């Protein structure tokens, strides 16, 4: 069993103004498990990356953002990996805003996520961090259309095929 699969999902999804915030440090162990350098070739072996995707796919958008921050910070500046991880973080932010009933904020974040996914695709459009940027853009479109749950299903499918 991978470390990502071994970490439990939180008892609830944090939605600002609606649910209780998680205790300080609740995700520190997962965040600390991020590989020291984020590389696409090692995505499957990066426990924080895998768990962050699992959180998103299960609808834990705020938690996904928290867990993926060190993965993003450990990617080389201006790299495809950094752009792709940041795209997923912005997707999580957009999905959270959609859940909170803030469609304009969600649309703004979806636009940013789409730009980042395009940057991650680069000239070849190849898979980055185990995810195909074109499929990621389809999930972003689902969030933008007000269907974050559909994006969760798409991300689950992307992980399954990765």
C-alpha positions as CSV (number, residue, x, y, z in Angstrom):
1,X,0.0,0.0,0.0
2,X,1.4,3.4,-0.9
3,X,1.8,6.0,1.8
4,X,-0.9,8.1,0.1
5,X,-3.4,5.3,0.3
6,X,-2.5,4.8,3.9
7,X,-3.4,8.3,5.1
8,X,-7.1,8.5,5.9
9,X,-9.3,11.1,4.4
10,X,-10.4,13.9,6.7
11,X,-13.6,13.5,8.7
12,X,-15.1,16.4,6.8
13,X,-14.3,18.8,4.0
14,X,-13.4,22.3,5.2
15,X,-15.6,24.9,3.6
16,X,-15.0,28.4,5.0
17,X,-18.0,29.8,6.7
18,X,-19.8,26.4,6.7
19,X,-17.6,23.8,8.4
20,X,-15.0,23.7,11.1
21,X,-11.4,24.3,10.1
22,X,-9.0,21.4,10.6
23,X,-6.7,21.6,13.6
24,X,-3.4,23.4,13.1
25,X,-0.8,20.9,11.7
26,X,-3.4,18.4,10.7
27,X,-1.7,17.8,7.3
28,X,1.9,18.4,8.4
29,X,2.9,14.7,8.1
30,X,1.5,14.4,4.6
31,X,3.1,17.7,3.6
32,X,6.5,16.6,5.0
33,X,6.3,13.5,2.8
34,X,6.6,15.5,-0.4
35,X,9.7,14.5,-2.3
36,X,12.5,17.1,-1.9
37,X,12.4,17.7,-5.7
38,X,9.2,17.5,-7.7
39,X,9.8,15.7,-11.0
40,X,7.3,14.2,-13.4
41,X,9.3,11.0,-13.6
42,X,8.8,10.5,-9.9
43,X,5.2,11.6,-9.6
44,X,3.9,8.1,-8.7
45,X,6.5,7.9,-5.9
46,X,5.6,11.3,-4.4
47,X,3.2,10.5,-1.5
48,X,2.1,14.1,-1.0
49,X,1.3,14.4,-4.7
50,X,-0.7,11.2,-4.8
51,X,-2.6,12.0,-1.6
52,X,-3.3,15.5,-2.8
53,X,-4.9,14.1,-6.0
54,X,-6.8,11.6,-3.8
55,X,-8.2,14.5,-1.7
56,X,-9.3,16.4,-4.8
57,X,-11.0,13.3,-6.3
58,X,-12.9,12.8,-3.1
59,X,-14.0,16.4,-2.9
60,X,-11.6,17.7,-0.3
61,X,-10.6,20.8,-2.2
62,X,-9.2,23.0,0.6
63,X,-7.3,20.0,2.0
64,X,-5.9,19.2,-1.5
65,X,-4.5,22.7,-1.7
66,X,-2.8,22.4,1.7
67,X,-1.2,19.1,0.8
68,X,0.0,20.1,-2.7
69,X,1.7,23.4,-1.6
70,X,5.0,21.7,-0.8
71,X,4.9,19.7,-4.0
72,X,4.5,22.9,-6.0
73,X,7.2,24.6,-4.0
74,X,9.6,21.7,-4.6
75,X,9.2,21.9,-8.4
76,X,11.8,23.8,-10.4
77,X,10.8,27.4,-11.3
78,X,9.2,27.7,-14.7
79,X,9.0,23.9,-15.1
80,X,6.1,22.0,-16.6
81,X,5.8,20.2,-13.2
82,X,5.4,23.5,-11.3
83,X,2.8,24.7,-13.8
84,X,0.8,21.5,-13.6
85,X,0.8,21.3,-9.8
86,X,-0.2,24.9,-9.6
87,X,-3.0,24.2,-12.1
88,X,-4.3,21.4,-9.8
89,X,-4.1,23.8,-6.8
90,X,-6.0,26.5,-8.7
91,X,-8.6,23.8,-9.8
92,X,-9.1,22.9,-6.1
93,X,-9.5,26.6,-5.2
94,X,-12.0,27.0,-8.1
95,X,-14.0,23.9,-7.0
96,X,-14.1,25.2,-3.4
97,X,-15.4,28.6,-4.6
98,X,-18.0,26.8,-6.7
99,X,-19.1,24.8,-3.7
100,X,-19.3,28.1,-1.7
101,X,-21.6,29.6,-4.3
102,X,-19.1,32.0,-5.7
103,X,-19.2,31.4,-9.5
104,X,-17.3,34.6,-10.5
105,X,-14.4,33.7,-8.2
106,X,-14.6,30.1,-9.5
107,X,-14.5,31.3,-13.1
108,X,-11.5,33.5,-12.4
109,X,-9.6,30.6,-10.8
110,X,-10.6,28.3,-13.7
111,X,-9.1,30.7,-16.2
112,X,-5.9,30.7,-14.2
113,X,-5.9,26.9,-13.9
114,X,-6.5,26.6,-17.7
115,X,-3.5,28.9,-18.5
116,X,-1.3,26.9,-16.2
117,X,-2.4,23.6,-17.7
118,X,-1.6,25.0,-21.1
119,X,1.8,26.0,-19.9
120,X,2.3,22.6,-18.5
121,X,1.4,20.9,-21.8
122,X,4.1,22.8,-23.6
123,X,4.6,22.2,-27.2
124,X,4.1,18.4,-27.1
125,X,1.1,18.2,-24.8
126,X,2.6,15.1,-23.1
127,X,1.6,13.7,-19.7
128,X,3.1,15.7,-16.8
129,X,3.1,14.4,-13.2
130,X,1.1,11.4,-14.4
131,X,-1.8,13.6,-15.8
132,X,-2.6,14.6,-19.4
133,X,-3.0,18.4,-19.5
134,X,-5.7,18.1,-22.1
135,X,-7.8,16.0,-19.8
136,X,-7.0,18.4,-16.9
137,X,-8.4,21.2,-19.1
138,X,-11.7,19.2,-19.5
139,X,-11.9,18.9,-15.7
140,X,-11.4,22.7,-15.4
141,X,-14.2,23.2,-17.8
142,X,-16.5,21.1,-15.7
143,X,-15.7,23.2,-12.6
144,X,-16.3,26.3,-14.7
145,X,-19.7,25.1,-15.7
146,X,-20.6,24.6,-12.1
147,X,-20.0,20.8,-11.9
148,X,-17.0,20.3,-9.5
149,X,-18.2,16.8,-8.8
150,X,-17.8,15.9,-12.5
151,X,-14.2,17.2,-12.2
152,X,-13.7,14.9,-9.2
153,X,-14.7,11.9,-11.3
154,X,-12.5,13.0,-14.2
155,X,-9.5,13.3,-11.8
156,X,-10.2,9.8,-10.4
157,X,-10.2,8.5,-13.9
158,X,-7.0,10.3,-14.8
159,X,-5.3,8.8,-11.7
160,X,-6.6,5.3,-12.6
161,X,-5.1,5.6,-16.0
162,X,-1.8,7.2,-14.9
